[in-house]
Structure formats: C-alpha cells, structure tokens
C-alpha cells in the first residue's frame, strides 16, 4: 500500500502543479502533453482515482510467483486486483485496476482504441505517476530503466493526448 500512496501523492503533486501552477514537491520529468487540458478534464472523479491509485496493486500477494533464478513475478496482477476490489471497494475503482497495466503495455496500433475509452486519461496520468513513484526502485529518473519506461509513456502520451483534443 505504500507504493499506492506514493502514486497518489505524485498525482496530487502533479495535479496541483497543472491546475494552479504550484511548485512541484517531488522529482519529475515532465513532457509537454501532460499539461493538456483535454487530459485533465477527462479524469474519473477524484475519490475513485484515489481509491484506484492507492489500492491498484492489492492483488499482487495472491498471484506472486518466484522463477528458478529467484526473481519475483506477479502474473495477471491487474485482473487479480480488479477481482479482489470488486469484493471490497467500488466497481469503478476495480474497473480501473483491471486496466492498470494497459497503458504500460500499449502498442502503437492500439492507441486509437485506448484513447477512445472513457478511462484513457485516468489510466495515462496514473501510469505516468506510477513510473515516477517507482523511479527510486530503479535508480532514480536518470536510470536506464526509468528512461525506458518514461520514453514509452511519452510516446503514447503524445499520441493519446492528440486524440483527446
């Protein structure tokens, strides 16, 4: 849950910066498209976003596996999180949890369909916050791992934000 709270903290920091021009408190690498009013006007209600962001990985303990090299994996954790949250939380947040990995795995040919979803802005902005919240685990925003994840989201974010105009 600490990771989820961190994601939500990043979201609140970014939202405050975008909406009121306040100074960022956390470490960011911001692309131009993140400022798109079309993104920020198409978000789920804030209570649903908070529930989704804080608890989006609640299914991970139920699908945790370790491979032969000792690496830990969480296959289908988004589906697990959705199923679990449907039992204890709101259906709206559970639905977002089930789609949580979609923006991270999005291929170019799927951008138009993704952008057409009512959840597109919420998933994109949350995914961007997730990558930043995880940056410390990967060696900070100057690490190769962060840069790869950021580059993917930047590419998809540009495409999605243009389609939301």
N, C-alpha and C positions, 0 to 999 in steps of 0.2 A: 504494500500500500504506500510505502514511502516514495516509490517511483511514480505512482499515480498522483500523489500530492505534488510532487515536483513538476509533473506535466501540467497540472492545473495552475501551479504558481507561475510557470513560464507563460501559460495562456493569459493569465491576469496581467502579467507584466507587459506582454505584447499588446494586449487589448487596450490597456491604459495609454501606452505609447501611441498607438494608431489613432485612438479616439480623441485624446486630449493633448497629445504632443509631450506627455511627461517623459522624463529621462528614464531610460532602461536601467533596471537594477541588476539584471542578470546578464550573463555573457551571450551575445548573439552574433550571428552573421545574417544580416537581413537582405533579401533580394527586393527589387522594386515591386514585383507583383504582390507581395504580402500587404502592401498598402491599398490594394484595390478595394474601393467601396463596395463593389459587387460581391466580393468575398464576405466582408463583414456584415453586409445586410442580409445575407442568406444563411446565417447560423441558426442552429437549433436554439431553443430557449436556454438561458444561462443555467438554470437549475438542472436541466437534462445534460448539458455539456459538463458541468461539474461532476455529476454522478458518473457519467461515461469516462471522463478523464481520470478521476481518482480510482475507479474500480475496474478499468478496462482489462487488466491482466488477472482478474480474480480466478480464472480457470487454469492458470499455469500449474498450481500444485496438483491438479487432477490429471494432467497429461505429461508430466515431467518424465523424461527418459534420459538414460546415460548410454552413450555409444561405447564401443570397445576401446576407444582411446581416452575415455573418461570425460568427453565433452557432453555437456547437458543440452538437451533439446526440449522444445515444447510444441510438438506437432499438433496442429489444429487448435491452438490455444484460444484463438478468437471465437471459434464455434463453441468451445467449452465455456468460455466466459459468457457468451450470449445465453447458453442453456442454463447456467447457474444463476445469472442475473434475472432471467425470466421468473425464477422462483422467489427471489428476494427483493427485487427492485422494480423500476418502471420498465415497461415494454419498449419505450422509446430509447432509453439508455442501452438496454440489452441489444436492440437492433443495431445501434452504432457500434457496440462491442463486437458484434458478429462481423462487421465490415472493417474493423480496425486495421487490418493488415493490407487492405485493398490498395490504398494509395502507395504503400511501400513496394508493392509488387506490380504496380500498374505498368503495362506495356503501351507503347505508342498507339497501337491500333485500338486500344480500349479507352482512350482519353475521352472521346466524344460521348460514349455511353456513360462513363463515370461522371462527367460534367453535367449530364442530364439528370442525375439523381438529385433529389432534394437534399440529401445529406452530404453532397460533394464538398461544400465549403467547410462544414464542420469536420469532416474527415481529413481534408487537406491541412487546415490550420492546426488541428490536433496532431497530425503526423509530423508537422514541422516542429511543434513544441516537444513531441516525444524525442525526436532526434537531438534536439538541443539539451533536453533533460538527461539524455543518455551520454552526452558528449564526454563527461568526466570519466565514465567507464572505459571509453575508447581512447583516452589520452588527450582529451580536450578538442577544441574546434580547429586546431591545427593538425590533428592526427589524420592519417590516410583514411582510416575507417569513417570518421565523421565526414570528411570531404567527399567520399564516395556516396554516402547516404544523402548528404546535402545536395550534391550535384543532381542526383536522381530526382529529388523533390523540387529542386529549382526548375529543372526541365519540364516536369509535369505541371508544376505550379504555373509557369508561364502559359502553357497550353490551356490549362483548365480556366485560369482567370480570364483569358481572352474569350473563351466560350461562354462565360457567365455575364459578359457585358450586356 
